[in-house]
Amino acid sequence: MEKKMKALLDTITFLVFLFFDFVDVVLCVAYKLLDELFEAKPFPCYCGKKLETKELSETLFWRKNVFRGMGFLSFGRKTCEAVKKRDDGNRGELVNRWSDCGCGSCVSWMKKSNQKLHVVVKEFPQVNSEDGPREEATTENVIFLHGFLSSSSYWTHSVFKYLSEPLNHQIYRYFAVDLLGFGKSPKPNDCLYTLNDHVEMIHKSVISAYELSSFHLVAHSMGCNIALALAAKYPKFVKSVTLVAPPYFCDSNDETSSSIALNTVAKKTLWPPLAFGKSVMSWYEHVGRFFCFLICKNHTTWEWIFKLFTQTRELNFMVVDLARHTHHSAWHSMHNVICGGSKFTDDYVGILINAKVKVWVIHGDQDLTVPLDCSNNLKMKFPQLKLIIVQNVDHGTVIFHRKKDFVKSLQHIWATS
């Protein structure tokens, strides 16, 4: 009986995603026509040939579609030529896509020639002793990077509330960043949201803007890949790196780390609903753009509706953050950072270990989004890492259900680094 139920579920799953294969091909053609109608130089999709470059993830190109593979609606493929046709003129166009939100925050990238990320800074004033100012005090900087579909609010609504000025003659400055394409940060449509794009914007908006000569890094989920890339680029600046639920995926004989990442983080499944939505949005470029058109383009309207029905002035930041992005920024960050970034993890960690940078990993044993095996495998590959496994918490509650303990762990890491 159990085998029959499993076979039935597998059949239903196959048919559902077969339907999405068909819809995605149809939307490919529809969007091409609409883009040519409303945009001067449409941004091509990834239904065409693969572009050989280390910057882009393989998962953008090899996502198989039954109908496209068998030549059904083959004329749609002509409308989605290879990414190599994206010339410099196209990438320089400052035009908001017709399917994206046009609110002030979402189009800020079009109005500012010197774009910078939105950064929330918390700094404790220098405390004076009885003998006068504490001149011997040193400043420690900490940069916080959030995960996918989140923002700096992830940190300001959690650990920032419990941070106090540590002792030992040190003054701490905390920087919570809205990553490129999320929250209140710019969301340019001429960007591919690669690891390097994220790293350059963090350097420009935080390290250079605030003249940081040293700093600690704390990152969650997708932010871990960006933190490792940033730390590996500036190992002499970094004093410690704390990774919370890092998406680390080893290579196997028949799969690349990128494909393993996509099949693990966004496995095609019907249950639970959140996992189903994640798989649809990660595997189907055009279906995902359709839902972003309905939700993200109208996020201010949806926020107003939720406030009206809930009779509250402020919505939960997690609800707000879910729609504070464009399809372009979320799609490319998912594939180029979470999936494609996996293939660089070993190199980045190796650089940090050689530079004697302390790397700590914190992971919940009930995490279904990024399995605990990710951190266990990372620890096996690099025994020098410090791994803390927290019992009875998942991907989010590893921080939110233990905020004070998490802050104590951070302060211990910073003090010992």
N, C-alpha and C positions, 0 to 999 in steps of 0.2 A: 504493500500500500504506500509506503514511504517513497519507494522508487517511482511509483506512478505519479505521486504528487510532485516530486521533483521534476519528472519529465514534463508534466503539464505546465509547471511554472517556467521551465526553460523554454517551452514552446511559446508561451504567452510573451515572455521577455523578448524572444527572437522576433515575433510578429510586431510588437510595439516599436522596437528599434528599427525594424524594416520599414515601418510607416514613416519614422523620422528620417530615414535615408531618402525616401521619396520626397518628403516635404522639403528637405534641405536642398535637393537638386532643383526643385521648382522655385524655391525662394532665391536660389543663386541667380537664376535668369531674371526673376522679378526685380531683385535689387540692382542688377546691372542696368536694367532699363531705367529704373528710378534714379540711380546715381548719375547716369548720363544726362538725365533730364534736369536734375537739380544742382549738380556739381560740375565745375569746369573740368577738373581732372580727377575722376573717381579713383579711389584707392582699391587696387585689385584684391581679390580674395585668394585663398590658398587651395583652390580646386584644380589648379594647373600643375605644371611640372615643378619639381623640387629645385630650390636655389641652393647651390653648394656654398654654405657659409657657416662658420662656427657660431655666429651671433644668433642665428635662428634655430629653434628646436626642431628636431626631426618630426615631432608629433604634429606640427602644423601641416605637414604634407602627407604623411602615410595613413591618416585616418581613412580607412576604407569605406567606400559607399557602394552598395550593391548595384544601384542603378547607374551611377556614373561609371563604375567599372565595366559594366556590360554594354556601355555605349548608349544607354537610354537617355534621351534628351541630350544627345551629344553636342547639340548646338550650344548648350549651356557652357560647355567647356571653353568654347571660343571666347565667351564673354569674361572668362576668368583666366587670363593668360598668366604665365609664370611671373613670379614676383620680380624677376630681373628687369621687367619693363618699368619698374618704379624709378624714373629718372630723377635727377636732382631738382628739376623744375617742379615736379609733383611734390617732392618732399618739402619744398620751400613754401608751398601754398598755405597761407593762413586763412583757411575757410572752414567754418564750423559745418560738420556734416548735418544734413537735413534730418537724420534720425537721432541726433544727439540733443541734449538739453541746451537751451540758450540762456540760462540764468547767469547772473554776474559771475558766480564762482566757477561755473563750468566753461565759460568762454574767456576767463581771465588771461589765458595763455595767448589770446589773439591781441590783447591790448598792451601787454608788457613786453618790451624788447629784451629786458633783462629778467627772465623768468626765474623765480625761486620757489622752493617748497614752502608750504605752511608749517611753521615750527612753533611749538608751545614751549616756553622756557620757564623753569622754576628754579629760582636761585635764592638761597638763604643769605640774609645780610650778615656781614662780618660782625661777630660778637666782640665787644670790648671787655677786657679784663679790668681789674681794679687799678692796674698800673698803666692803663691806656690801651690803644688799639693792639690787637694781636698780630703783630707784624710778621711773626714766624709762620703764620698759617699759610697753607698751600691750597690751591684750587684743584679739585678733581672734577672732570667733566664726564657725563654719562649720556650716551645717545641711545634712545629707545626706538626700535623699529617694529611696526605692527605687522600683522599677517594679512592674508587675502581678504578682500572686501571689508576692510576695517579702516581705522584712522588713528590719529594721535589720541583720540578719546579713549581708546582701549587702555592706554596707560594713565591718562589724567583722571579717569573715573575709577581706577583701581589702585595701583601702587603709589601714585603721586600723593594720594590722601594720607598715606602712612609713612611717607618719607620725612625724616627729620634730620637735622644737621648732626652727622656723626661727630664723635670726639676726636681725639688724637691730632688736634691742630689742623684739621682739614675742612675746607669749605667745598661743598658739592654744588655743581650746576647740572640741572637735568634738562635734556632736550628731547621732546617727543615730536616725532616727525610724521607728517602726512606724506606718504610715499607718492611718487609721481603717478598721476592718474587716479588718485583716491582722495577722499575727504575734500578739503578746501584747497588742495594743491592743483597746479595746472594739469590739464588733460589734453595735451596736443595730439592732433590726429596725424601729424607728420612724424611720429615717433613710433619705434617698434618695441619700446619698453623692454629692452634687453637688460641683463645684469649691469652692463657698462653704462647704460642710460641712467639707471637708478643710482649707481655709485657716483657718477659725475654730478648729478643733481644734489646728492647729499653733501658731497665735498663743497660744491658751490654755495649751498644754502646754510650749511652748519659749520663745517671745518674751516673753510676759508672766511665765511662771513663773520664768525665769532673768534677767528684767529686761534683755533685750538692747536696746541702743540702736543697734547696727549689726551686720551679719552678711553673710557670703558664702553663696551657695546652690550646691549641687551636686546634680544630679538625673539619674536614668536612666530612659529610656523613659516610662511613664505618669507618673512623678514629675515629668517636665519640664513637663507641662501644669499641674500643681499649683504647681510652683516659679514659673512665669510669672505665675500668678494671684496668688500670695503676694507676689511682687516688685512687681507692678503696684499692689497695694493699699498697700504700704509702700515706695514707691520711695526715700524719703529715708533709709530704714534700710539699704537694700541696697547693698553695695559692688561685688559682681560676681555674675554668674549663669553657671554652667557647665552646659550641657545635653548629655547623652550620649545619642545616638540619639533625638532628639525626634520624636514622631509628628506631623508637620506636613503638613496636606493642604489644598491650594488649592481654591477653588471652581471649578467648570466651568459650562458653559452649562446643562447638564441635570441636574446633581447638586449637592447641598449638600456642604460639607466633611465633615459628619457621615457621610453615606452613603458618600463616597469612603473615609473612614477605615475604616468597617466592611468594605467590599468589598476593601480593601487588606490590613488587619491580619488579618481573619478571612474571607478569600475561601472560598467553598464549593468544596472540593477533597477528593479522596480520598487524595492523597499529597503530602508525606510524612505519616506517622501523626500527628505533633505538630500539623501544620497542619489535618488532618482533625478532630482532637479540639477544636482551637481554634474551628473553624467551627461545629461542632455546639453547643458550649457558648455561643457568642456569638449564634447565630441562633435557637436553640430554648430558650425560657425554661423550659418544663416538663421537657423532656428533660434540660436542664442541672441542674435542681433534683433530678431523680432520681439522677444520678450523684453530686451533692454529698451526697445522703442516704446513698448507699452508702459514700462515701469520707470526706468532710469530717465528717459526723456521728460517724464511728467512727475519727477520725484517731489517737486515742491507742492504739486496738487495732491499727491498721495499723502504727504506729510500733513497737509491741512485737513484732509478727510479723516485721518487717524486721530488728529487732535480733537476734531469735532465729535467723533464717536466715543473717544475715551475721556473727553472732558478734562484734558490736561494741557498745560502750557508747553511742557517739554516732553518729547518722546524719548524713549530709551535710545541711547546712542547707537546700539547695535542695529536697531531697526532702521535708523537714519542712514547709517554707513552702508547698508546693503545696497542702496540705490545711488550712492554718491560716487558714481564712476561712469564711464562710457563703455560700450561694448568693446571698443577698440582697445582701451587701456586694460580692461579685465581679461579679455581674450589673450592678448599678447603677454601680459604678466603671468597668467596661468601657464602658458606653454613655454615662454622663453625664460622665466624665472624658476617656477616650481618644477617643471618637467626638464627643460633644457639645462637649467642650472645644476641639476644633479650630477651631470658628467664632469663638472669642475670641482666638486666638493673635495675629493681626495687631494687634488693639487693645492687647493686653498688651505686645507687643514695642515698639509705637509709643510707649507711655507710658514704657518704660524708656529708649529712645533719647532721647526728649525730656528725660528726667531725667539724661542722660549716664551711665547705668549701663552698665558694660562687660558685654557678653553674648558668651560663647564657646560654640561648638558643636563637639563631638567625635563623629565617626561612622566606623564601620568600612565599608570598601568591599565587604565580603562579607555585609553584613547583609541577611537575607531576611525577618526579622520586621518591621522598619521600614526600608524601602528607603532607600538613600543619596540618592535623588531628593528625599526629604523635606527633608534639610538643604541640598541644593543649591538647591531652590526657595526655602527660607527665606533663604538667602544672596542669591539674586537679588532677592528682595522687599526685603530690608534689607541693603544692601551694608556698612553699618556693623558688622555682626556679624563676629566672627572665627571662621572655619571651619577645623578641623583634620581632614583625612581620613587615617585610619590604614589602611595597606595590609594585606591578607591576614588580617583579623579580622572577626568577625560581631557579632551583637547582644550576646552575653555576653563573648566573648573580647576585645572592645575594651578591657575592664578586666582580666579574669582572666588573660589570657595576657601581660599587660604591666603588672603592678601597679606596679613601681618607676617605669617611664616615665610611667605615668598620674599617680602622685603628684608626680613632678617637674613635669609639666604643670600640675597644680593649684597647686603652690607658686609657679610662675612667674606664673600668672594672679593669684593673691592678691597677690603682691609688686608687680605692675605696676598693680593696681587701687587 
